[in-house]
């Protein structure tokens, strides 16, 4: 497991190449030294293939093919080595385009990322250009092991849209060769007898200025057995050793790929920050799912807002790699409160509300996560909590659940001015009952910046501030 690429994060285009290479070899002996030599020779042959004229990049969903080792030859002929990589978009078919040819213009829509992704497929030409020769067959009788599997390749280059195809292909080839070297190390390191573990390349987005890096893991080895390797990565990249940057749950989600579970992630990213005199913005760190009324075929309209806020918080801890448990259902939340003696058995399956204290208890019971509770005797006092909330998002970065009266919300950040005391709250509202429509959710304020008048000035509020576990 080794970092094989590091790129700046302030980029506009990600070019990604994926494919499978035929990984085949024959073992005539179970001797460890012999196996190592055969494996090394096999990887050497794969690197030669990547460097050969038969290596081809096919631009996904388009008629474009690029031969990176033939002077960056491409087809159709309109695509040249000096063509800016952003021009490839006009050849890529999309849902809003028919099959008649190039797309005239991109469909504009609101989304949480301004990064474009160009997907390439790695293929190998099987026909040669040289003279044909008569095949010669030889037979030999011997006992040996023949191994045949597929080696996954997944390389990325972060670049400016104006960079040429020639430059991007050069960097991609370098990344592929480096990834094959690191894959070889992983295979040899985790080999047990004649049993081999397939290398698994994964991408992780680190805090600025480090950006996107690629790590090769041995597939099938759980995160719990890779702690020492993660520590080495943290030391190598000078990262703090109390946050799990390299667990599989932290794998970078490319902006052009949909989440299979159907939940929206980080809807706040499309919002414009409020401007305050000498103000700063402090936001939730990482990824969370938006949980709200009526999801999961569960009619909790009118009573489940705190449950939904708790689910959003649990999703944050799951997607940051702190826990492996799935987001709890309403009944699982209720059962957890019964198990710790906070509620009677009849509470399970009911439509009873919960508040910040119960959210704190469930986080501790189900996830082992501790929380701080902030008490506010009336809503008008929340304006004085700017420093504490700003410090929470700066140090912990977790979503905050706030409950008052019969309502619960999730606070994702604050805009706060230390000099004037002005404050705005970034609110994720669990009372939304509609579909997962980012445009509606942000335009209608279900996720949006709110002023101090958003709170009932005379009601008391309790805030649950989850704390990060100190793990790697």
C-alpha positions in Angstrom: 0.0 0.0 0.0 1.8 3.1 -1.2 0.8 6.6 -2.4 1.3 6.7 -6.2 0.2 10.2 -7.1 -0.3 13.6 -5.6 -2.0 16.5 -7.3 -3.1 20.0 -6.3 -6.8 20.2 -5.4 -7.6 23.5 -7.1 -8.3 21.9 -10.5 -11.0 22.1 -13.0 -10.7 18.7 -14.8 -10.0 15.2 -13.7 -8.9 12.7 -16.4 -9.4 9.2 -15.2 -8.3 6.0 -17.0 -9.6 2.6 -15.9 -9.2 -0.9 -17.3 -8.2 -4.4 -16.7 -4.9 -5.9 -17.7 -4.5 -9.7 -18.3 -2.4 -10.9 -15.4 -1.2 -14.4 -16.5 1.8 -16.5 -15.5 3.0 -20.0 -15.1 4.6 -21.4 -12.0 6.8 -24.5 -12.5 7.8 -24.5 -8.8 6.4 -23.5 -5.4 9.8 -22.1 -4.4 9.3 -18.6 -3.1 12.3 -17.1 -5.0 11.0 -18.6 -8.2 7.6 -17.2 -7.6 9.0 -13.7 -7.0 11.0 -13.8 -10.2 8.0 -14.9 -12.2 5.8 -12.2 -10.7 8.4 -9.5 -11.3 8.8 -10.6 -14.9 5.0 -10.6 -15.3 4.7 -7.0 -14.0 7.7 -6.0 -16.2 5.7 -7.4 -19.2 2.7 -5.4 -18.2 4.7 -2.2 -18.0 6.0 -2.9 -21.5 2.5 -3.3 -22.7 1.5 0.1 -21.3 4.5 1.6 -23.0 3.8 -0.1 -26.3 2.0 1.1 -29.4 -0.9 -1.3 -28.7 -1.9 0.8 -25.6 -5.1 2.7 -26.4 -7.3 5.2 -24.4 -10.9 5.1 -25.4 -12.9 8.2 -24.3 -16.0 6.7 -22.7 -19.3 7.4 -24.4 -17.6 8.8 -27.4 -16.1 7.8 -30.8 -12.6 9.1 -29.7 -9.6 6.8 -29.4 -6.1 7.9 -28.4 -2.8 6.1 -28.9 -0.6 7.7 -26.3 2.6 6.0 -27.5 2.2 6.8 -31.2 2.9 10.5 -30.9 -0.6 10.8 -29.3 -2.3 9.8 -32.5 -6.1 10.0 -32.2 -9.3 9.3 -34.1 -11.4 11.1 -35.4 -8.7 13.2 -37.1 -10.2 16.4 -35.7 -8.7 15.4 -32.4 -5.0 16.3 -32.4 -2.2 16.1 -29.7 -2.6 19.8 -29.1 -6.3 19.7 -28.7 -7.3 21.0 -25.2 -8.7 18.2 -23.1 -11.8 20.3 -22.4 -12.7 19.9 -26.1 -13.2 16.2 -25.6 -16.5 17.0 -23.9 -18.1 17.9 -27.2 -17.6 14.3 -28.4 -19.0 12.7 -25.2 -22.7 11.6 -25.5 -24.9 12.6 -22.6 -28.5 12.0 -21.7 -29.6 15.3 -23.2 -28.0 14.5 -26.5 -29.2 12.3 -29.4 -26.9 9.9 -31.3 -26.4 12.1 -34.3 -22.9 13.3 -33.3 -21.2 16.0 -31.3 -23.0 17.8 -28.5 -23.6 21.5 -29.2 -23.7 22.7 -25.6 -23.7 21.3 -22.1 -26.9 21.3 -20.2 -26.5 23.6 -17.2 -27.7 22.3 -13.8 -27.0 23.1 -10.2 -24.5 20.7 -8.7 -22.2 20.6 -5.8 -18.9 20.4 -7.7 -17.4 22.5 -10.5 -14.9 19.7 -11.4 -15.3 18.0 -14.7 -14.4 14.3 -15.1 -13.3 12.8 -18.4 -13.4 9.0 -18.2 -11.1 6.9 -20.4 -11.1 3.2 -20.8 -7.8 1.4 -21.1 -7.7 -1.1 -24.0 -5.0 -3.1 -25.8 -5.0 -3.6 -29.6 -4.6 -7.3 -30.4 -3.8 -6.9 -34.1 -0.3 -6.0 -35.1 0.9 -4.0 -38.0 3.9 -6.2 -38.9 4.1 -9.1 -41.3 2.1 -12.2 -40.5 4.1 -15.3 -39.5 3.3 -19.0 -39.5 2.5 -20.2 -36.0 4.7 -22.9 -34.6 3.3 -25.3 -32.0 5.3 -27.2 -29.4 4.1 -29.6 -26.8 5.6 -30.4 -23.4 4.4 -32.5 -20.6 5.0 -31.1 -17.1 3.2 -30.2 -13.9 2.8 -26.5 -13.3 0.3 -23.9 -12.0 -1.2 -21.5 -14.5 -2.6 -18.3 -13.0 -4.9 -16.1 -15.0 -6.7 -13.1 -13.5 -7.4 -9.5 -14.2 -5.3 -6.7 -12.7 -7.4 -3.5 -12.2 -5.9 -0.1 -13.2 -7.4 3.1 -12.0 -5.3 6.3 -12.6 -6.2 9.9 -12.4 -4.6 13.2 -13.5 -5.9 16.5 -12.2 -5.3 19.2 -14.8 -6.5 22.5 -16.2 -9.1 22.2 -18.9 -6.8 24.1 -21.3 -4.0 21.5 -21.0 -3.4 19.6 -24.2 -4.3 15.9 -24.7 -0.6 15.3 -25.3 0.4 16.6 -21.8 -2.4 14.7 -20.1 -1.5 11.5 -21.8 2.1 11.8 -20.7 1.1 12.2 -17.1 -1.4 9.3 -17.3 1.3 7.0 -18.7 3.6 8.0 -15.9 0.9 7.3 -13.3 0.1 3.9 -14.9 3.7 2.8 -14.8 4.1 4.0 -11.2 0.8 2.2 -10.2 2.1 -1.1 -11.7 5.3 -0.7 -9.6 3.2 -0.2 -6.5 0.9 -3.0 -7.4 3.8 -5.3 -7.7 5.0 -4.4 -4.2 1.6 -5.1 -2.8 1.3 -8.5 -4.5 4.8 -9.6 -3.3 4.3 -8.2 0.2 1.0 -10.0 0.8 1.7 -13.2 -1.0 1.1 -16.4 1.0 2.5 -19.5 -0.7 0.9 -19.5 -4.1 -2.1 -17.4 -3.0 -2.0 -13.9 -4.3 -4.1 -10.9 -3.3 -5.2 -8.6 -6.1 -4.1 -5.0 -5.7 -6.9 -2.4 -5.3 -6.1 1.2 -6.3 -8.2 3.8 -4.4 -8.3 7.6 -4.5 -8.4 9.9 -1.5 -8.9 13.7 -1.4 -6.7 15.2 1.3 -6.9 18.7 2.8 -5.3 21.5 0.8 -2.7 21.8 -0.5 -2.1 18.1 -0.9 -5.3 17.3 -2.9 -6.0 14.0 -4.6 -3.7 11.0 -4.0 -3.9 7.3 -5.0 -3.2 4.4 -2.7 -2.9 0.7 -3.6 -4.4 -1.6 -1.0 -4.4 -5.4 -1.1 -8.1 -6.3 -1.9 -9.9 -8.3 0.8 -7.7 -7.1 3.6 -9.9 -5.2 6.1 -9.0 -1.7 7.3 -8.4 -3.0 10.8 -5.3 -4.9 9.5 -3.9 -1.9 7.7 -3.4 0.5 10.6 0.4 0.4 10.4 0.4 1.1 6.7 -2.0 4.1 7.3 0.4 5.4 9.9 3.2 5.3 7.4 1.1 7.2 4.9 0.3 9.9 7.5 4.0 10.3 8.4 5.0 10.4 4.7 2.4 13.1 3.9 2.8 14.9 7.2 -0.8 14.4 8.2 -2.2 14.4 11.8 -2.5 10.9 13.2 -5.9 11.4 14.8 -8.1 11.4 11.7 -8.8 8.5 9.4 -7.9 9.9 6.0 -7.1 6.6 4.4 -9.9 4.2 5.4 -11.9 2.8 2.5 -14.9 4.8 3.6 -12.9 8.0 2.8 -12.5 7.0 -0.9 -13.0 10.0 -3.1 -16.4 10.1 -4.8 -16.0 11.4 -8.3 -18.6 14.1 -9.0 -19.9 12.5 -12.1 -21.0 9.3 -10.3 -24.3 8.9 -8.5 -24.6 7.6 -5.0 -26.3 4.2 -5.1 -28.3 4.8 -1.9 -30.2 7.7 -3.3 -29.4 10.2 -0.6 -28.1 13.7 -1.4 -24.6 14.5 -0.2 -23.4 17.9 1.1 -26.2 20.0 -0.5 -24.7 23.1 1.2 -21.8 23.1 -1.2 -23.8 24.9 -3.9 -24.8 27.8 -1.6 -23.1 31.2 -1.6 -21.6 32.2 1.7 -23.1 35.3 3.4 -20.8 38.3 3.7 -20.3 39.9 7.1 -18.1 42.7 8.2 -14.8 41.1 9.2 -16.6 37.8 9.2 -15.4 34.2 8.6 -17.2 31.1 7.5 -16.8 27.9 9.6 -18.3 24.7 8.0 -18.8 21.1 8.6 -15.7 19.1 7.4 -16.2 16.1 5.2 -19.2 14.3 3.7 -22.7 13.6 5.1 -26.1 12.5 3.7 -29.2 14.6 3.9 -31.8 12.7 6.0 -35.3 14.2 6.2 -39.0 13.4 6.7 -40.7 10.6 4.6 -37.5 8.9 3.5 -36.9 5.1 3.6 -40.7 4.5 3.2 -41.1 5.9 6.8 -43.9 8.4 7.5 -42.4 10.4 10.4 -43.9 13.7 9.3 -44.5 15.7 12.5 -42.4 13.7 14.9 -39.2 12.4 13.4 -37.1 15.5 12.9 -34.6 14.7 15.6 -34.3 11.2 14.4 -33.5 12.5 10.9 -30.9 15.0 12.3 -29.3 12.1 14.2 -29.2 10.0 11.0 -27.4 12.9 9.2 -24.9 12.9 12.0 -24.4 9.1 11.9 -23.9 9.3 8.2 -21.1 11.8 8.7 -19.2 9.4 11.1 -19.8 6.5 8.7 -18.6 8.4 5.6 -15.5 9.8 7.3 -14.5 6.2 8.2 -14.9 6.5 12.0 -17.5 3.7 12.1 -18.6 0.9 9.9 -22.2 0.7 11.2 -25.0 1.7 8.8 -27.1 4.7 9.6 -29.7 3.5 12.2 -33.4 3.3 11.6 -36.0 4.9 13.8 -36.6 1.6 15.5 -32.9 1.0 16.1 -32.6 4.5 17.6 -35.5 3.7 19.9 -34.2 0.3 20.8 -30.8 1.8 21.7 -32.6 4.2 24.2 -34.5 1.2 25.7 -31.2 -0.8 26.0 -29.6 1.9 28.1 -32.6 2.3 30.3 -33.6 5.7 29.1 -37.0 4.6 27.7 -39.6 1.9 28.4 -40.0 -1.1 26.0 -43.3 0.4 24.7 -41.2 3.3 23.2 -40.0 1.0 20.3 -42.3 1.5 17.4 -43.9 4.6 18.8 -44.1 8.1 17.3 -42.6 9.9 20.3 -40.2 12.7 19.9 -36.6 12.7 21.1 -34.3 15.6 21.8 -30.6 16.5 22.1 -30.0 14.5 25.2 -31.3 11.3 23.5 -29.3 12.1 20.4 -26.2 12.3 22.6 -27.0 9.0 24.3 -27.7 7.1 21.0 -24.4 8.3 19.5 -22.5 7.0 22.5 -24.5 3.7 22.6 -24.4 2.8 18.9 -21.2 4.5 17.6 -19.1 5.0 20.7 -19.1 8.8 20.0 -19.2 11.3 22.8 -20.8 14.7 22.5 -20.9 18.0 24.3 -24.3 19.6 25.2 -24.7 23.3 25.0 -27.8 24.7 26.8 -29.4 27.9 25.8 -32.3 29.2 28.0 -33.9 31.2 25.1 -33.3 31.5 21.4 -32.2 35.1 21.6 -29.1 33.9 23.4 -27.9 31.9 20.4 -26.4 35.0 18.8 -23.8 35.0 21.7 -22.7 31.4 20.9 -20.8 32.4 17.7 -17.4 31.8 19.1 -18.2 28.4 20.5 -19.9 27.2 17.3 -17.1 28.5 15.2 -14.6 26.7 17.3 -16.6 23.5 17.1 -16.6 23.5 13.3 -12.9 24.5 13.2 -11.8 21.7 15.5 -14.3 18.9 15.3 -16.1 19.7 12.0 -19.2 17.5 12.8 -22.8 18.4 12.1 -24.6 19.8 15.2 -28.1 18.8 16.2 -30.2 21.6 17.8 -33.5 21.0 19.5 -36.0 23.5 20.9 -39.7 23.1 21.7 -41.0 20.4 19.3 -38.5 21.2 16.5 -35.0 19.9 15.6 -32.6 21.1 13.0 -29.0 20.4 11.9 -26.4 23.2 12.0 -23.7 22.7 9.3 -21.8 25.8 9.9 -21.8 29.5 11.0 -20.7 32.7 9.4 -19.5 34.8 12.3 -17.8 38.2 12.9 -15.6 38.4 15.9 -15.6 42.2 15.8 -19.3 42.9 15.3 -20.9 39.7 16.7 -22.9 39.2 13.5 -23.8 35.6 12.9 -25.6 33.5 10.3 -26.4 29.8 10.7 -26.1 27.2 7.9 -29.2 25.1 8.5 -30.1 21.6 7.1 -33.8 21.2 7.8 -35.1 17.6 8.4 -38.7 18.7 8.0 -38.5 18.6 4.2 -40.9 16.0 2.7 -40.1 16.1 -1.0 -37.9 14.3 -3.4 -34.1 14.4 -3.5 -34.1 17.6 -5.7 -31.0 19.7 -5.0 -32.5 22.7 -6.8 -35.7 22.7 -4.8 -33.9 22.0 -1.5 -31.5 24.9 -1.8 -33.9 27.4 -3.6 -36.6 26.8 -1.0 -34.3 27.1 1.9 -34.4 23.6 3.2 -30.7 23.8 3.2 -29.7 27.5 3.6 -28.2 30.3 5.6 -30.5 31.7 8.3 -30.3 34.8 10.5 -30.8 35.0 14.3 -34.5 35.5 13.8 -34.8 31.9 12.6 -34.9 30.7 16.2 -37.9 31.2 18.5 -36.5 34.0 20.7 -38.3 32.8 23.8 -37.8 29.0 23.6 -35.0 27.1 25.2 -32.6 25.1 23.0 -30.2 22.3 23.6 -27.4 21.7 21.1 -25.6 18.3 20.7 -22.0 18.8 19.5 -20.5 15.4 18.5 -16.8 15.0 19.1 -14.4 13.2 16.7 -12.8 10.0 18.0 -9.0 10.2 18.0 -8.2 7.4 15.5 -6.2 6.9 12.4 
